Amino acid sequence: MWVMHVERVQGDYREPEIIDLEDGCLFRLHESDISERGTKMLADLLTEQAQCWAPRPAGSPPGPVIPVRWMCVADLPDPFAIGVEDGPDAITYTIDSSILSQHAADYLGRLDTERSPYWQRVPKGYHDGTDAE
């Protein structure tokens, strides 16, 4: 299974980063940018959403740039504290501002947009070998 991890880093401030792993990615965010509660919520959302994406095969040309936006909104209802709209031309994450700072959201949007040409959409089951064709 393709898994996204979120790490809440303590100490001196550092900008958010995304690190590719063999079976997913690690999102590192400073403790001032993400709440303790937010690490699990964000990891769960990113893991679910990432099942539709995979790195492009080595040597293949980059794909289109897909704009990725992260919107922090105050006081979202609890069941809707975090969500994603993964459309054909853009990806928009909506997250309660008590979970993630707007600075981190903007930074992650830039990182995700820059990385988008090197990723491709994949069918359901691709990562666990159960895709039907």
The 8 nearest C-alpha neighbors of each residue, nearest first, counted from 0:
[[1, 127, 126, 2, 22, 50, 23, 46],
 [0, 2, 23, 22, 126, 50, 46, 3],
 [3, 1, 23, 46, 0, 22, 4, 24],
 [2, 4, 46, 24, 23, 42, 45, 25],
 [3, 5, 25, 42, 26, 24, 2, 6],
 [6, 4, 26, 42, 38, 25, 27, 7],
 [5, 7, 27, 8, 26, 28, 4, 38],
 [6, 8, 28, 30, 29, 27, 5, 9],
 [9, 7, 29, 30, 28, 6, 27, 10],
 [10, 8, 30, 29, 7, 11, 12, 31],
 [11, 9, 12, 8, 29, 30, 13, 31],
 [12, 10, 13, 9, 29, 8, 30, 31],
 [13, 11, 29, 10, 14, 9, 31, 30],
 [14, 12, 29, 11, 15, 28, 8, 10],
 [13, 15, 16, 12, 28, 29, 103, 106],
 [16, 14, 28, 27, 103, 13, 106, 107],
 [15, 17, 27, 26, 14, 18, 28, 107],
 [16, 18, 26, 25, 27, 24, 19, 15],
 [17, 19, 25, 24, 20, 26, 16, 27],
 [18, 20, 24, 23, 25, 17, 21, 22],
 [21, 19, 24, 23, 22, 18, 25, 3],
 [20, 22, 23, 19, 24, 1, 2, 18],
 [23, 21, 1, 20, 2, 0, 24, 19],
 [24, 22, 2, 20, 1, 3, 21, 19],
 [25, 23, 19, 3, 20, 18, 4, 26],
 [24, 26, 4, 18, 17, 5, 3, 27],
 [25, 27, 17, 5, 16, 4, 6, 28],
 [28, 26, 6, 16, 15, 5, 7, 25],
 [29, 27, 15, 7, 8, 6, 32, 26],
 [28, 30, 8, 32, 31, 7, 9, 13],
 [29, 31, 7, 32, 8, 33, 9, 28],
 [30, 32, 29, 33, 34, 100, 12, 28],
 [33, 31, 100, 29, 30, 99, 103, 28],
 [34, 32, 99, 30, 98, 31, 37, 100],
 [33, 35, 37, 98, 36, 99, 30, 38],
 [34, 36, 37, 38, 33, 7, 30, 39],
 [37, 35, 34, 38, 39, 40, 98, 33],
 [36, 38, 34, 40, 98, 35, 39, 41],
 [37, 39, 41, 5, 40, 36, 35, 42],
 [40, 38, 42, 41, 37, 43, 36, 5],
 [41, 39, 37, 43, 42, 38, 44, 36],
 [40, 42, 44, 38, 43, 39, 37, 45],
 [43, 41, 39, 45, 4, 5, 3, 40],
 [42, 44, 46, 40, 41, 45, 39, 47],
 [45, 43, 41, 47, 46, 42, 48, 40],
 [44, 46, 48, 42, 47, 43, 49, 3],
 [47, 45, 3, 2, 49, 43, 44, 48],
 [46, 48, 44, 45, 49, 50, 43, 51],
 [47, 49, 45, 50, 46, 44, 51, 83],
 [50, 48, 52, 46, 51, 47, 45, 1],
 [49, 51, 48, 52, 47, 1, 46, 126],
 [52, 50, 121, 49, 120, 48, 122, 123],
 [53, 51, 120, 49, 121, 119, 50, 118],
 [54, 52, 118, 119, 55, 121, 120, 51],
 [53, 55, 118, 117, 119, 56, 52, 57],
 [56, 54, 118, 117, 119, 53, 57, 59],
 [55, 57, 59, 58, 54, 117, 118, 53],
 [58, 56, 59, 55, 54, 60, 117, 61],
 [57, 59, 56, 60, 55, 61, 117, 54],
 [58, 60, 57, 56, 61, 55, 62, 117],
 [59, 61, 62, 58, 117, 55, 116, 57],
 [62, 60, 116, 117, 59, 63, 55, 118],
 [61, 63, 116, 117, 60, 64, 118, 119],
 [64, 62, 116, 65, 61, 115, 117, 118],
 [63, 65, 116, 115, 66, 112, 62, 113],
 [64, 66, 89, 115, 112, 88, 63, 67],
 [67, 65, 89, 112, 64, 90, 68, 88],
 [66, 68, 90, 108, 112, 91, 89, 111],
 [69, 67, 91, 108, 92, 90, 70, 66],
 [68, 70, 92, 104, 108, 91, 93, 105],
 [71, 69, 93, 92, 94, 72, 68, 104],
 [70, 72, 96, 94, 95, 101, 93, 69],
 [71, 73, 95, 96, 94, 70, 75, 74],
 [74, 72, 96, 95, 75, 71, 97, 94],
 [73, 75, 76, 95, 72, 96, 97, 80],
 [74, 76, 80, 95, 73, 79, 77, 72],
 [75, 77, 79, 78, 80, 74, 95, 81],
 [78, 76, 80, 79, 75, 74, 81, 95],
 [77, 79, 80, 76, 81, 75, 82, 95],
 [78, 80, 77, 76, 81, 75, 82, 94],
 [81, 79, 77, 95, 75, 94, 78, 76],
 [80, 82, 94, 79, 93, 95, 83, 92],
 [83, 81, 93, 92, 94, 79, 84, 80],
 [84, 82, 92, 91, 85, 93, 90, 81],
 [83, 85, 91, 90, 86, 92, 82, 89],
 [86, 84, 90, 83, 89, 91, 87, 48],
 [85, 87, 89, 88, 90, 84, 91, 83],
 [86, 88, 89, 85, 90, 65, 120, 84],
 [87, 89, 86, 65, 90, 66, 85, 64],
 [90, 88, 66, 86, 65, 67, 87, 91],
 [89, 91, 85, 67, 84, 86, 68, 66],
 [92, 90, 68, 84, 83, 67, 69, 93],
 [91, 93, 83, 69, 82, 70, 68, 84],
 [94, 92, 70, 82, 81, 69, 71, 83],
 [95, 93, 81, 71, 80, 72, 96, 70],
 [94, 96, 72, 80, 97, 71, 73, 98],
 [95, 97, 71, 73, 72, 98, 99, 100],
 [96, 98, 95, 99, 73, 34, 100, 74],
 [97, 99, 37, 34, 96, 33, 95, 94],
 [100, 98, 33, 96, 32, 97, 101, 34],
 [101, 99, 32, 102, 103, 96, 104, 33],
 [100, 102, 104, 103, 71, 105, 99, 96],
 [101, 103, 105, 100, 104, 106, 32, 99],
 [104, 102, 106, 100, 101, 105, 32, 107],
 [103, 105, 101, 69, 107, 102, 106, 108],
 [106, 104, 108, 102, 103, 107, 101, 69],
 [105, 107, 103, 109, 108, 104, 102, 110],
 [108, 106, 110, 104, 109, 105, 111, 103],
 [107, 109, 68, 105, 67, 111, 106, 110],
 [108, 110, 112, 106, 107, 111, 113, 105],
 [111, 109, 107, 113, 108, 112, 114, 106],
 [110, 112, 114, 108, 113, 109, 107, 115],
 [111, 113, 66, 115, 109, 67, 114, 110],
 [114, 112, 110, 111, 115, 109, 116, 64],
 [113, 115, 111, 112, 117, 116, 110, 118],
 [114, 116, 112, 117, 118, 64, 113, 65],
 [117, 115, 62, 61, 64, 63, 118, 114],
 [116, 118, 61, 115, 55, 114, 54, 62],
 [119, 117, 54, 55, 115, 53, 116, 52],
 [120, 118, 52, 53, 55, 54, 121, 117],
 [119, 121, 52, 51, 53, 122, 118, 54],
 [120, 122, 51, 52, 125, 119, 53, 123],
 [123, 121, 125, 124, 130, 51, 120, 131],
 [122, 124, 125, 130, 51, 121, 50, 129],
 [123, 125, 130, 129, 127, 126, 128, 122],
 [124, 126, 130, 128, 123, 122, 127, 121],
 [127, 125, 0, 124, 128, 1, 50, 129],
 [126, 128, 0, 124, 129, 125, 1, 130],
 [127, 129, 125, 126, 130, 124, 131, 0],
 [128, 130, 124, 127, 131, 125, 126, 123],
 [131, 129, 124, 125, 123, 128, 122, 132],
 [132, 130, 129, 124, 123, 122, 125, 128],
 [131, 130, 122, 129, 125, 123, 124, 128]]
